[in-house]
Amino acid sequence: MRNSNSSYPNAYTFPRKLLPLLICCFLFACGGQNKTKQILSTENQNQISESAININTASVAELVKLPNVGEKTAREIIKYREKFGSFRKPEHLLLVRGISVERFRELRTSVKVE
């Protein structure tokens, strides 16, 4: 028979200590998503230039004209477009390998989707 002053924790000690940690992790993860949404919503307020390139029909030569887009990134955009279909929103460029949030900020006013 065990002593009631045993060094083993009871069945409720572990979950009670784990719950605050799980809540903190959840709040941290949700905070990161909101920040990304704020960045994108701020970008939506910018005006699209008249010479914006349609990313659904542009060739590699046209995509290379975009700021900070080289031939490799242009090919990745076309590869993504061929695999998954047309972009529905310019923000979907973030799904392409090589396009970060910072790079998208620079591209936002230069691209359009039709």
MOPAC internal coordinates of N, CA, C and O (Angstrom, degrees):
PM7 1SCF
backbone

  N    0.0000 0     0.00 0     0.00 0    0    0    0
  C    1.4384 1     0.00 0     0.00 0    1    0    0
  C    1.5263 1   109.07 1     0.00 0    2    1    0
  O    1.2310 1   120.82 1   -39.33 1    3    2    1
  N    1.3134 1   116.05 1   140.67 1    3    2    1
  C    1.4631 1   120.87 1  -177.57 1    5    3    2
  C    1.5111 1   112.34 1   -83.92 1    6    5    3
  O    1.2310 1   122.23 1   -30.08 1    7    6    5
  N    1.2979 1   113.34 1   149.92 1    7    6    5
  C    1.4445 1   120.81 1   175.17 1    9    7    6
  C    1.5246 1   108.44 1   -78.87 1   10    9    7
  O    1.2310 1   118.75 1   -38.82 1   11   10    9
  N    1.3087 1   119.98 1   141.18 1   11   10    9
  C    1.4601 1   122.94 1  -178.81 1   13   11   10
  C    1.5280 1   111.22 1   -67.83 1   14   13   11
  O    1.2310 1   119.28 1   162.84 1   15   14   13
  N    1.3158 1   118.98 1   -17.16 1   15   14   13
  C    1.4560 1   122.62 1   178.02 1   17   15   14
  C    1.5228 1   111.18 1   -95.93 1   18   17   15
  O    1.2310 1   120.43 1  -149.25 1   19   18   17
  N    1.2998 1   116.79 1    30.75 1   19   18   17
  C    1.4554 1   122.18 1  -176.73 1   21   19   18
  C    1.5287 1   110.71 1   -65.14 1   22   21   19
  O    1.2310 1   120.83 1   -26.76 1   23   22   21
  N    1.3322 1   116.01 1   153.24 1   23   22   21
  C    1.4535 1   120.61 1   179.53 1   25   23   22
  C    1.5244 1   111.93 1   -81.65 1   26   25   23
  O    1.2310 1   120.18 1   175.50 1   27   26   25
  N    1.3190 1   117.25 1    -4.50 1   27   26   25
  C    1.4601 1   121.08 1   178.27 1   29   27   26
  C    1.5217 1   109.63 1   -80.70 1   30   29   27
  O    1.2310 1   120.12 1   -45.80 1   31   30   29
  N    1.3516 1   117.37 1   134.20 1   31   30   29
  C    1.4723 1   118.49 1   178.28 1   33   31   30
  C    1.5177 1   110.53 1   -73.26 1   34   33   31
  O    1.2310 1   121.32 1   -28.04 1   35   34   33
  N    1.3161 1   115.09 1   151.96 1   35   34   33
  C    1.4557 1   117.58 1   177.87 1   37   35   34
  C    1.5287 1   109.27 1   -78.77 1   38   37   35
  O    1.2310 1   120.28 1    -3.94 1   39   38   37
  N    1.2941 1   117.07 1   176.06 1   39   38   37
  C    1.4659 1   122.35 1  -173.52 1   41   39   38
  C    1.5222 1   113.16 1   -66.64 1   42   41   39
  O    1.2310 1   119.02 1   161.41 1   43   42   41
  N    1.3329 1   119.47 1   -18.59 1   43   42   41
  C    1.4528 1   121.67 1  -175.76 1   45   43   42
  C    1.5266 1   113.56 1   -98.89 1   46   45   43
  O    1.2310 1   119.27 1   169.61 1   47   46   45
  N    1.2946 1   118.99 1   -10.39 1   47   46   45
  C    1.4648 1   121.82 1  -178.00 1   49   47   46
  C    1.5158 1   111.47 1   -68.53 1   50   49   47
  O    1.2310 1   120.12 1   133.58 1   51   50   49
  N    1.3051 1   117.38 1   -46.42 1   51   50   49
  C    1.4636 1   120.62 1  -176.40 1   53   51   50
  C    1.5320 1   112.15 1   -63.46 1   54   53   51
  O    1.2310 1   118.87 1   129.88 1   55   54   53
  N    1.3525 1   119.76 1   -50.12 1   55   54   53
  C    1.4680 1   119.02 1   179.65 1   57   55   54
  C    1.5293 1   113.30 1   -61.72 1   58   57   55
  O    1.2310 1   120.11 1   144.19 1   59   58   57
  N    1.3293 1   117.39 1   -35.81 1   59   58   57
  C    1.4590 1   119.62 1   179.45 1   61   59   58
  C    1.5208 1   111.97 1   -66.55 1   62   61   59
  O    1.2310 1   119.57 1   148.26 1   63   62   61
  N    1.3073 1   118.42 1   -31.74 1   63   62   61
  C    1.4589 1   122.19 1   178.44 1   65   63   62
  C    1.5268 1   111.12 1   -81.93 1   66   65   63
  O    1.2310 1   120.09 1   152.76 1   67   66   65
  N    1.3094 1   117.44 1   -27.24 1   67   66   65
  C    1.4561 1   122.05 1  -177.60 1   69   67   66
  C    1.5288 1   112.42 1   -80.63 1   70   69   67
  O    1.2310 1   119.81 1   148.07 1   71   70   69
  N    1.3086 1   117.98 1   -31.93 1   71   70   69
  C    1.4548 1   121.73 1  -176.33 1   73   71   70
  C    1.5302 1   113.57 1   -57.96 1   74   73   71
  O    1.2310 1   118.37 1   131.83 1   75   74   73
  N    1.3424 1   120.70 1   -48.17 1   75   74   73
  C    1.4709 1   119.21 1   178.10 1   77   75   74
  C    1.5308 1   112.87 1   -61.59 1   78   77   75
  O    1.2310 1   120.40 1   145.37 1   79   78   77
  N    1.3118 1   116.84 1   -34.63 1   79   78   77
  C    1.4647 1   120.35 1   177.83 1   81   79   78
  C    1.5246 1   110.81 1   -65.92 1   82   81   79
  O    1.2310 1   119.90 1   137.08 1   83   82   81
  N    1.3073 1   117.80 1   -42.92 1   83   82   81
  C    1.4586 1   121.82 1   177.95 1   85   83   82
  C    1.5264 1   111.62 1   -63.49 1   86   85   83
  O    1.2310 1   120.30 1   139.60 1   87   86   85
  N    1.3146 1   117.03 1   -40.40 1   87   86   85
  C    1.4654 1   121.01 1   178.21 1   89   87   86
  C    1.5217 1   110.47 1   -63.64 1   90   89   87
  O    1.2310 1   119.86 1   136.62 1   91   90   89
  N    1.3216 1   117.87 1   -43.38 1   91   90   89
  C    1.4682 1   121.50 1   178.65 1   93   91   90
  C    1.5273 1   110.88 1   -63.04 1   94   93   91
  O    1.2310 1   120.13 1   137.25 1   95   94   93
  N    1.3236 1   117.36 1   -42.75 1   95   94   93
  C    1.4662 1   120.85 1   178.35 1   97   95   94
  C    1.5136 1   110.98 1   -62.59 1   98   97   95
  O    1.2310 1   120.01 1   137.91 1   99   98   97
  N    1.3176 1   117.58 1   -42.09 1   99   98   97
  C    1.4571 1   121.90 1   179.27 1  101   99   98
  C    1.5241 1   111.06 1   -62.79 1  102  101   99
  O    1.2310 1   120.37 1   133.98 1  103  102  101
  N    1.3201 1   116.90 1   -46.02 1  103  102  101
  C    1.4630 1   120.64 1   179.92 1  105  103  102
  C    1.5229 1   111.52 1   -64.55 1  106  105  103
  O    1.2310 1   120.44 1   141.78 1  107  106  105
  N    1.3132 1   116.77 1   -38.22 1  107  106  105
  C    1.4640 1   120.79 1   177.99 1  109  107  106
  C    1.5196 1   110.52 1   -64.32 1  110  109  107
  O    1.2310 1   120.51 1   136.38 1  111  110  109
  N    1.3268 1   116.62 1   -43.62 1  111  110  109
  C    1.4690 1   120.74 1  -179.13 1  113  111  110
  C    1.5246 1   110.61 1   -66.34 1  114  113  111
  O    1.2310 1   119.53 1   139.05 1  115  114  113
  N    1.3004 1   118.49 1   -40.95 1  115  114  113
  C    1.4699 1   121.15 1   179.46 1  117  115  114
  C    1.5184 1   111.24 1   -67.67 1  118  117  115
  O    1.2310 1   119.97 1   145.34 1  119  118  117
  N    1.3072 1   117.66 1   -34.66 1  119  118  117
  C    1.4634 1   121.16 1   179.07 1  121  119  118
  C    1.5081 1   111.86 1   -63.39 1  122  121  119
  O    1.2310 1   119.35 1   142.51 1  123  122  121
  N    1.3160 1   118.85 1   -37.49 1  123  122  121
  C    1.4570 1   122.41 1   178.85 1  125  123  122
  C    1.5159 1   111.92 1   -66.22 1  126  125  123
  O    1.2310 1   120.29 1   142.92 1  127  126  125
  N    1.3303 1   117.04 1   -37.08 1  127  126  125
  C    1.4537 1   120.52 1   179.20 1  129  127  126
  C    1.5184 1   110.78 1   -68.66 1  130  129  127
  O    1.2310 1   119.99 1   140.61 1  131  130  129
  N    1.3118 1   117.62 1   -39.39 1  131  130  129
  C    1.4594 1   120.49 1   179.24 1  133  131  130
  C    1.5134 1   111.19 1   -63.90 1  134  133  131
  O    1.2310 1   120.03 1   143.19 1  135  134  133
  N    1.3269 1   117.55 1   -36.81 1  135  134  133
  C    1.4462 1   120.82 1   179.69 1  137  135  134
  C    1.5295 1   110.52 1   -63.95 1  138  137  135
  O    1.2310 1   120.42 1   137.77 1  139  138  137
  N    1.3220 1   116.80 1   -42.23 1  139  138  137
  C    1.4631 1   120.44 1   177.79 1  141  139  138
  C    1.5165 1   110.20 1   -63.73 1  142  141  139
  O    1.2310 1   119.85 1   138.23 1  143  142  141
  N    1.3230 1   117.89 1   -41.77 1  143  142  141
  C    1.4550 1   120.70 1   178.78 1  145  143  142
  C    1.5176 1   110.91 1   -63.88 1  146  145  143
  O    1.2310 1   119.71 1   142.78 1  147  146  145
  N    1.3384 1   118.16 1   -37.22 1  147  146  145
  C    1.4582 1   120.97 1   178.05 1  149  147  146
  C    1.5150 1   110.77 1   -64.90 1  150  149  147
  O    1.2310 1   120.09 1   139.13 1  151  150  149
  N    1.3223 1   117.44 1   -40.87 1  151  150  149
  C    1.4608 1   121.24 1   178.90 1  153  151  150
  C    1.5126 1   109.73 1   -61.28 1  154  153  151
  O    1.2310 1   120.53 1   133.90 1  155  154  153
  N    1.3273 1   116.59 1   -46.10 1  155  154  153
  C    1.4546 1   120.27 1  -178.10 1  157  155  154
  C    1.5207 1   111.74 1   -68.38 1  158  157  155
  O    1.2310 1   119.69 1   141.12 1  159  158  157
  N    1.3236 1   118.19 1   -38.88 1  159  158  157
  C    1.4570 1   119.52 1   179.90 1  161  159  158
  C    1.5258 1   110.76 1   -68.12 1  162  161  159
  O    1.2310 1   119.71 1   146.28 1  163  162  161
  N    1.3273 1   118.15 1   -33.72 1  163  162  161
  C    1.4489 1   121.29 1   175.65 1  165  163  162
  C    1.5220 1   110.17 1   -65.82 1  166  165  163
  O    1.2310 1   121.01 1   140.90 1  167  166  165
  N    1.3182 1   115.67 1   -39.10 1  167  166  165
  C    1.4599 1   119.75 1   179.65 1  169  167  166
  C    1.5202 1   111.17 1   -66.99 1  170  169  167
  O    1.2310 1   119.60 1   148.12 1  171  170  169
  N    1.3253 1   118.36 1   -31.88 1  171  170  169
  C    1.4563 1   120.86 1  -179.53 1  173  171  170
  C    1.5248 1   111.48 1   -64.77 1  174  173  171
  O    1.2310 1   119.83 1   156.91 1  175  174  173
  N    1.3101 1   117.93 1   -23.09 1  175  174  173
  C    1.4452 1   121.46 1  -178.63 1  177  175  174
  C    1.5264 1   112.34 1   -76.87 1  178  177  175
  O    1.2310 1   120.08 1   160.68 1  179  178  177
  N    1.3148 1   117.45 1   -19.32 1  179  178  177
  C    1.4609 1   120.78 1   178.48 1  181  179  178
  C    1.5132 1   110.34 1   -69.96 1  182  181  179
  O    1.2310 1   121.06 1   -31.60 1  183  182  181
  N    1.3251 1   115.58 1   148.40 1  183  182  181
  C    1.4576 1   120.56 1   178.92 1  185  183  182
  C    1.5244 1   110.26 1   -80.13 1  186  185  183
  O    1.2310 1   121.02 1   -38.34 1  187  186  185
  N    1.3140 1   115.66 1   141.66 1  187  186  185
  C    1.4565 1   120.68 1   175.70 1  189  187  186
  C    1.5162 1   107.57 1   -84.13 1  190  189  187
  O    1.2310 1   120.65 1   -46.61 1  191  190  189
  N    1.3243 1   116.37 1   133.39 1  191  190  189
  C    1.4625 1   120.09 1  -178.01 1  193  191  190
  C    1.5244 1   110.44 1   -69.32 1  194  193  191
  O    1.2310 1   120.96 1   -21.57 1  195  194  193
  N    1.3175 1   115.77 1   158.43 1  195  194  193
  C    1.4613 1   120.97 1  -179.18 1  197  195  194
  C    1.5218 1   111.81 1   -68.49 1  198  197  195
  O    1.2310 1   120.21 1   153.31 1  199  198  197
  N    1.3100 1   117.20 1   -26.69 1  199  198  197
  C    1.4614 1   120.76 1  -179.59 1  201  199  198
  C    1.5280 1   112.23 1   -95.47 1  202  201  199
  O    1.2310 1   120.46 1  -155.80 1  203  202  201
  N    1.3351 1   116.72 1    24.20 1  203  202  201
  C    1.4666 1   121.06 1  -179.44 1  205  203  202
  C    1.5224 1   110.34 1   -63.10 1  206  205  203
  O    1.2310 1   121.53 1   -34.19 1  207  206  205
  N    1.3179 1   114.67 1   145.81 1  207  206  205
  C    1.4631 1   121.69 1  -177.78 1  209  207  206
  C    1.5234 1   109.08 1   -96.69 1  210  209  207
  O    1.2310 1   120.92 1   -46.99 1  211  210  209
  N    1.3218 1   115.85 1   133.01 1  211  210  209
  C    1.4544 1   121.34 1   176.99 1  213  211  210
  C    1.5278 1   108.08 1   -76.70 1  214  213  211
  O    1.2310 1   120.48 1   -66.59 1  215  214  213
  N    1.3181 1   116.68 1   113.41 1  215  214  213
  C    1.4658 1   120.32 1  -175.27 1  217  215  214
  C    1.5262 1   112.79 1   -73.74 1  218  217  215
  O    1.2310 1   120.01 1   169.37 1  219  218  217
  N    1.3263 1   117.58 1   -10.63 1  219  218  217
  C    1.4597 1   120.23 1   178.18 1  221  219  218
  C    1.5221 1   113.00 1   -85.33 1  222  221  219
  O    1.2310 1   119.98 1   161.68 1  223  222  221
  N    1.3242 1   117.64 1   -18.32 1  223  222  221
  C    1.4583 1   120.34 1  -177.88 1  225  223  222
  C    1.5225 1   113.51 1  -123.46 1  226  225  223
  O    1.2310 1   120.06 1   173.65 1  227  226  225
  N    1.3132 1   117.49 1    -6.35 1  227  226  225
  C    1.4630 1   121.30 1  -174.26 1  229  227  226
  C    1.5247 1   112.18 1   -69.93 1  230  229  227
  O    1.2310 1   121.61 1   -34.86 1  231  230  229
  N    1.3258 1   114.53 1   145.14 1  231  230  229
  C    1.4623 1   121.19 1   175.22 1  233  231  230
  C    1.5272 1   109.00 1   -89.13 1  234  233  231
  O    1.2310 1   120.74 1    -3.55 1  235  234  233
  N    1.3088 1   116.20 1   176.45 1  235  234  233
  C    1.4661 1   120.79 1   178.13 1  237  235  234
  C    1.5261 1   109.53 1   -60.11 1  238  237  235
  O    1.2310 1   120.07 1   136.85 1  239  238  237
  N    1.3292 1   117.47 1   -43.15 1  239  238  237
  C    1.4661 1   121.30 1  -178.90 1  241  239  238
  C    1.5225 1   111.55 1   -61.39 1  242  241  239
  O    1.2310 1   119.64 1   142.99 1  243  242  241
  N    1.3252 1   118.29 1   -37.01 1  243  242  241
  C    1.4648 1   121.31 1   178.77 1  245  243  242
  C    1.5297 1   111.36 1   -73.79 1  246  245  243
  O    1.2310 1   120.58 1   139.81 1  247  246  245
  N    1.3186 1   116.49 1   -40.19 1  247  246  245
  C    1.4650 1   120.33 1  -179.00 1  249  247  246
  C    1.5227 1   112.10 1   -67.04 1  250  249  247
  O    1.2310 1   120.18 1   148.91 1  251  250  249
  N    1.3225 1   117.26 1   -31.09 1  251  250  249
  C    1.4631 1   120.99 1   179.44 1  253  251  250
  C    1.5266 1   110.95 1   -65.24 1  254  253  251
  O    1.2310 1   120.11 1   157.85 1  255  254  253
  N    1.3153 1   117.39 1   -22.15 1  255  254  253
  C    1.4745 1   121.55 1   179.31 1  257  255  254
  C    1.5281 1   112.29 1   -72.62 1  258  257  255
  O    1.2310 1   120.36 1   164.69 1  259  258  257
  N    1.3197 1   116.92 1   -15.31 1  259  258  257
  C    1.4663 1   120.62 1   178.62 1  261  259  258
  C    1.5276 1   110.28 1   -69.92 1  262  261  259
  O    1.2310 1   119.95 1   -28.62 1  263  262  261
  N    1.3217 1   117.70 1   151.38 1  263  262  261
  C    1.4707 1   120.03 1  -179.95 1  265  263  262
  C    1.5296 1   111.88 1   -63.78 1  266  265  263
  O    1.2310 1   121.29 1   -48.04 1  267  266  265
  N    1.3215 1   115.14 1   131.96 1  267  266  265
  C    1.4715 1   123.18 1   178.01 1  269  267  266
  C    1.5224 1   114.12 1    58.70 1  270  269  267
  O    1.2310 1   119.98 1  -148.87 1  271  270  269
  N    1.3110 1   117.65 1    31.13 1  271  270  269
  C    1.4558 1   121.62 1   174.30 1  273  271  270
  C    1.5163 1   107.46 1  -118.54 1  274  273  271
  O    1.2310 1   121.33 1   -63.05 1  275  274  273
  N    1.3131 1   115.06 1   116.95 1  275  274  273
  C    1.4534 1   120.96 1   177.29 1  277  275  274
  C    1.5110 1   110.26 1   -96.51 1  278  277  275
  O    1.2310 1   121.35 1     4.86 1  279  278  277
  N    1.3048 1   115.02 1  -175.14 1  279  278  277
  C    1.4602 1   120.20 1  -178.01 1  281  279  278
  C    1.5272 1   111.64 1   -64.14 1  282  281  279
  O    1.2310 1   120.44 1   141.30 1  283  282  281
  N    1.3216 1   116.76 1   -38.70 1  283  282  281
  C    1.4655 1   120.27 1  -179.25 1  285  283  282
  C    1.5305 1   111.09 1   -63.96 1  286  285  283
  O    1.2310 1   120.32 1   134.35 1  287  286  285
  N    1.3303 1   116.99 1   -45.65 1  287  286  285
  C    1.4613 1   120.29 1   179.23 1  289  287  286
  C    1.5194 1   111.05 1   -66.72 1  290  289  287
  O    1.2310 1   120.23 1   141.99 1  291  290  289
  N    1.3302 1   117.17 1   -38.01 1  291  290  289
  C    1.4610 1   120.96 1   178.18 1  293  291  290
  C    1.5295 1   110.12 1   -61.50 1  294  293  291
  O    1.2310 1   120.45 1   139.31 1  295  294  293
  N    1.3174 1   116.75 1   -40.69 1  295  294  293
  C    1.4679 1   120.18 1   177.76 1  297  295  294
  C    1.5324 1   111.38 1   -67.17 1  298  297  295
  O    1.2310 1   120.47 1   144.35 1  299  298  297
  N    1.3256 1   116.70 1   -35.65 1  299  298  297
  C    1.4712 1   120.36 1   176.83 1  301  299  298
  C    1.5314 1   110.62 1   -64.54 1  302  301  299
  O    1.2310 1   120.17 1   141.27 1  303  302  301
  N    1.3321 1   117.29 1   -38.73 1  303  302  301
  C    1.4682 1   121.09 1   178.49 1  305  303  302
  C    1.5284 1   109.59 1   -63.04 1  306  305  303
  O    1.2310 1   120.57 1   133.61 1  307  306  305
  N    1.3231 1   116.51 1   -46.39 1  307  306  305
  C    1.4626 1   120.58 1  -179.18 1  309  307  306
  C    1.5300 1   110.65 1   -66.85 1  310  309  307
  O    1.2310 1   120.32 1   140.58 1  311  310  309
  N    1.3235 1   117.00 1   -39.42 1  311  310  309
  C    1.4641 1   121.15 1   178.38 1  313  311  310
  C    1.5272 1   110.60 1   -62.05 1  314  313  311
  O    1.2310 1   120.64 1   136.71 1  315  314  313
  N    1.3302 1   116.38 1   -43.29 1  315  314  313
  C    1.4653 1   121.08 1   178.27 1  317  315  314
  C    1.5295 1   110.06 1   -63.77 1  318  317  315
  O    1.2310 1   120.70 1   136.39 1  319  318  317
  N    1.3269 1   116.27 1   -43.61 1  319  318  317
  C    1.4657 1   121.51 1  -179.42 1  321  319  318
  C    1.5329 1   111.38 1   -62.45 1  322  321  319
  O    1.2310 1   120.52 1   140.09 1  323  322  321
  N    1.3251 1   116.61 1   -39.91 1  323  322  321
  C    1.4643 1   120.23 1   179.41 1  325  323  322
  C    1.5257 1   111.76 1   -70.44 1  326  325  323
  O    1.2310 1   120.40 1   145.65 1  327  326  325
  N    1.3165 1   116.84 1   -34.35 1  327  326  325
  C    1.4623 1   120.84 1  -177.64 1  329  327  326
  C    1.5296 1   112.59 1   -77.15 1  330  329  327
  O    1.2310 1   120.48 1   136.96 1  331  330  329
  N    1.3488 1   116.68 1   -43.04 1  331  330  329
  C    1.4624 1   120.96 1  -172.66 1  333  331  330
  C    1.5222 1   114.21 1  -109.92 1  334  333  331
  O    1.2310 1   119.60 1   176.04 1  335  334  333
  N    1.3185 1   118.37 1    -3.96 1  335  334  333
  C    1.4624 1   120.56 1  -179.42 1  337  335  334
  C    1.5120 1   111.56 1    94.78 1  338  337  335
  O    1.2310 1   121.32 1     4.41 1  339  338  337
  N    1.3161 1   115.09 1  -175.59 1  339  338  337
  C    1.4657 1   121.71 1  -176.15 1  341  339  338
  C    1.5202 1   112.01 1   -63.21 1  342  341  339
  O    1.2310 1   121.26 1   -29.43 1  343  342  341
  N    1.3218 1   115.19 1   150.57 1  343  342  341
  C    1.4651 1   121.71 1   173.68 1  345  343  342
  C    1.5220 1   107.61 1   -74.63 1  346  345  343
  O    1.2310 1   120.20 1   -45.27 1  347  346  345
  N    1.3182 1   117.22 1   134.73 1  347  346  345
  C    1.4619 1   120.54 1   177.09 1  349  347  346
  C    1.5104 1   111.89 1   -91.04 1  350  349  347
  O    1.2310 1   120.53 1   151.13 1  351  350  349
  N    1.3316 1   116.60 1   -28.87 1  351  350  349
  C    1.4639 1   122.08 1   178.57 1  353  351  350
  C    1.5198 1   107.80 1  -139.10 1  354  353  351
  O    1.2310 1   119.99 1   -30.01 1  355  354  353
  N    1.3319 1   117.62 1   149.99 1  355  354  353
  C    1.4631 1   119.39 1   176.98 1  357  355  354
  C    1.5260 1   112.68 1   -58.85 1  358  357  355
  O    1.2310 1   119.71 1   151.17 1  359  358  357
  N    1.3274 1   118.15 1   -28.83 1  359  358  357
  C    1.4603 1   122.39 1  -179.83 1  361  359  358
  C    1.5203 1   112.34 1   -62.93 1  362  361  359
  O    1.2310 1   120.34 1   159.91 1  363  362  361
  N    1.3223 1   116.95 1   -20.09 1  363  362  361
  C    1.4633 1   120.03 1   178.84 1  365  363  362
  C    1.5293 1   112.05 1   -68.23 1  366  365  363
  O    1.2310 1   120.19 1   168.42 1  367  366  365
  N    1.3198 1   117.25 1   -11.58 1  367  366  365
  C    1.4678 1   119.88 1   173.39 1  369  367  366
  C    1.5280 1   111.13 1   -61.00 1  370  369  367
  O    1.2310 1   120.28 1   155.94 1  371  370  369
  N    1.3091 1   117.08 1   -24.06 1  371  370  369
  C    1.4652 1   120.82 1   178.77 1  373  371  370
  C    1.5269 1   111.81 1   -64.24 1  374  373  371
  O    1.2310 1   119.93 1   161.71 1  375  374  373
  N    1.3126 1   117.73 1   -18.29 1  375  374  373
  C    1.4602 1   121.42 1   178.46 1  377  375  374
  C    1.5198 1   112.51 1   -81.16 1  378  377  375
  O    1.2310 1   120.28 1   167.75 1  379  378  377
  N    1.3192 1   117.08 1   -12.25 1  379  378  377
  C    1.4600 1   121.96 1  -178.60 1  381  379  378
  C    1.5233 1   109.02 1   -81.72 1  382  381  379
  O    1.2310 1   121.08 1   -44.08 1  383  382  381
  N    1.3233 1   115.55 1   135.92 1  383  382  381
  C    1.4630 1   120.41 1   178.00 1  385  383  382
  C    1.5322 1   109.00 1   -61.13 1  386  385  383
  O    1.2310 1   120.62 1   -50.82 1  387  386  385
  N    1.3219 1   116.41 1   129.18 1  387  386  385
  C    1.4568 1   121.00 1   178.34 1  389  387  386
  C    1.5177 1   114.09 1   100.35 1  390  389  387
  O    1.2310 1   119.80 1   171.78 1  391  390  389
  N    1.3318 1   117.99 1    -8.22 1  391  390  389
  C    1.4665 1   121.04 1   178.56 1  393  391  390
  C    1.5294 1   107.53 1  -105.95 1  394  393  391
  O    1.2310 1   120.91 1   -70.79 1  395  394  393
  N    1.3088 1   115.86 1   109.21 1  395  394  393
  C    1.4632 1   121.16 1   177.78 1  397  395  394
  C    1.5227 1   109.22 1   -95.75 1  398  397  395
  O    1.2310 1   120.60 1    -5.34 1  399  398  397
  N    1.3090 1   116.46 1   174.66 1  399  398  397
  C    1.4613 1   120.88 1   178.54 1  401  399  398
  C    1.5292 1   109.49 1   -62.00 1  402  401  399
  O    1.2310 1   120.08 1   139.28 1  403  402  401
  N    1.3200 1   117.45 1   -40.72 1  403  402  401
  C    1.4620 1   120.72 1  -179.81 1  405  403  402
  C    1.5296 1   111.23 1   -64.32 1  406  405  403
  O    1.2310 1   120.75 1   137.52 1  407  406  405
  N    1.3207 1   116.18 1   -42.48 1  407  406  405
  C    1.4618 1   119.62 1   178.96 1  409  407  406
  C    1.5270 1   110.25 1   -67.09 1  410  409  407
  O    1.2310 1   120.42 1   141.70 1  411  410  409
  N    1.3258 1   116.80 1   -38.30 1  411  410  409
  C    1.4618 1   119.89 1   179.14 1  413  411  410
  C    1.5194 1   110.96 1   -63.46 1  414  413  411
  O    1.2310 1   119.92 1   142.12 1  415  414  413
  N    1.3193 1   117.75 1   -37.88 1  415  414  413
  C    1.4713 1   120.43 1   177.40 1  417  415  414
  C    1.5202 1   111.20 1   -55.92 1  418  417  415
  O    1.2310 1   120.79 1   139.83 1  419  418  417
  N    1.3179 1   116.09 1   -40.17 1  419  418  417
  C    1.4595 1   120.12 1  -179.45 1  421  419  418
  C    1.5296 1   111.58 1   -73.23 1  422  421  419
  O    1.2310 1   120.12 1   150.29 1  423  422  421
  N    1.3284 1   117.38 1   -29.71 1  423  422  421
  C    1.4611 1   122.12 1  -177.28 1  425  423  422
  C    1.5257 1   113.77 1   -84.72 1  426  425  423
  O    1.2310 1   120.38 1   154.88 1  427  426  425
  N    1.3069 1   116.88 1   -25.12 1  427  426  425
  C    1.4664 1   122.05 1  -167.27 1  429  427  426
  C    1.5194 1   114.05 1   -49.93 1  430  429  427
  O    1.2310 1   119.48 1   135.49 1  431  430  429
  N    1.2958 1   118.60 1   -44.51 1  431  430  429
  C    1.4596 1   120.46 1  -176.82 1  433  431  430
  C    1.5245 1   112.25 1   -80.69 1  434  433  431
  O    1.2310 1   119.80 1   171.77 1  435  434  433
  N    1.3118 1   117.99 1    -8.23 1  435  434  433
  C    1.4646 1   122.27 1  -177.47 1  437  435  434
  C    1.5205 1   113.74 1  -102.59 1  438  437  435
  O    1.2310 1   120.13 1   176.81 1  439  438  437
  N    1.3257 1   117.36 1    -3.19 1  439  438  437
  C    1.4598 1   120.04 1  -178.02 1  441  439  438
  C    1.5158 1   110.49 1  -123.01 1  442  441  439
  O    1.2310 1   121.66 1   -25.72 1  443  442  441
  N    1.3275 1   114.43 1   154.28 1  443  442  441
  C    1.4572 1   120.76 1   175.01 1  445  443  442
  C    1.5292 1   108.62 1  -145.11 1  446  445  443
  O    1.2310 1   121.35 1   -15.13 1  447  446  445
  N    1.3326 1   115.03 1   164.87 1  447  446  445
  C    1.4507 1   122.05 1   179.22 1  449  447  446
  C    1.5253 1   107.00 1  -128.58 1  450  449  447
  O    1.2310 1   120.59 1   -52.06 1  451  450  449
  N    1.2964 1   116.49 1   127.94 1  451  450  449
  C    1.4757 1   120.37 1   178.62 1  453  451  450
  C    1.4953 1   110.28 1  -126.87 1  454  453  451
  O    1.2310 1   120.10 1   180.00 1  455  454  453

